[in-house]
Amino acid sequence: MSCSHLSTAWSSSTLASTSTRRRSSSPATSRGGRLVVRCSLRDLRNRIDSVGNTQKITEAMKLVAAAKVRRAQEAVVSSRPFSEALVEVLYNMNQEIQTEDIDLPLTRLRPVKKVALVVLTGERGLCGSFNNNVLKKAETRIDEFKQLGLDYTVVSVGKKGNAFFVRRPFIPTERTLEVNGIPTVKDSQGICDLVYSLFVSEEVDKVELLYSKFISLVRSDPIIQTLLPMSPKGEICDINGVCVDATEDELFRLTTKEGKLTVEREKVKIETQPFSPVVQFEQDPVQILDALLPLYLNSQILRALQESLASELAARMSAMSSATDNAIELRKNLSMVYNRRRQAKITGEILEIVAGADALT
């Protein structure tokens, strides 16, 4: 009989904690604290080899995810000089025009009748509940739009989100996009151009961004931020109106501690130096600010893509680590059952030989 449905239930006190993780349609009984499995030794050996191969695959996927996290980290660090320079110029432009009443397309407030929701999901699965958490948050937000009587449209980024909304044609979807590999400025520019055109043409009155904020290797929280209309000072605000200064940032580094992967968080305050008094602008500061805000919008979308990727890879690392641990435990239990069955078979054969020798004498 095949062992493909082998159950590893325990008859000890650990039964309640482990049997819920591994269940089988094939019965396995316990006698006197020992597991009785109805399958041959060959099937057991095949099952042990299969679990061992699965363990190697999940361990390799965990290491690949860790390597990708490091590459994503390097991409974030390499883009920081441009982001810091952009924030510094944006800050000084606001200092120059702080007494003026400016009216820019991206900062224009108007009554909200239609909202565009940009949803960032992963390109692949095997990452635990990462994609499900984002999509559930999107469904909750869409229900809130319906309760408020607002029209809405969805911009989906990521294969998992695209497949989710394709299966639900009753949810209006503006466009589906994909990001392959580590996000680049080209990827964020495509999203930026789309939401820019939707907002400036007044097809939508507000643009919200839903993505997973990276917190640790074992935790990421889906959050919603308001992309448009923007604040002239470059503040990042969530749907509750809580804003973060553009000069405040966080840096994540994947390191090892006591032989285990861990993430170090570092809060960074960007130092903004005022322009020299002798600096003169050839163009009006309002025009310069109007050109800077789309660049800043692009940088914020790129940051969200990078955080979403880091959250996905961390979730995949955690899921593959749990799968590897489960495979090790399952292989150990199967080996124990195999050794007991093999020893019982050898003992039975010895008893038959002894009984036959006694009968001849």
Summary of the structure (lengths in Angstrom):
residues: 361
radius of gyration: 29.1
end to end distance: 38.7
largest distance: 117.5
contacts: 1036
relative contact order: 0.16
helix: 50%
strand: 20%
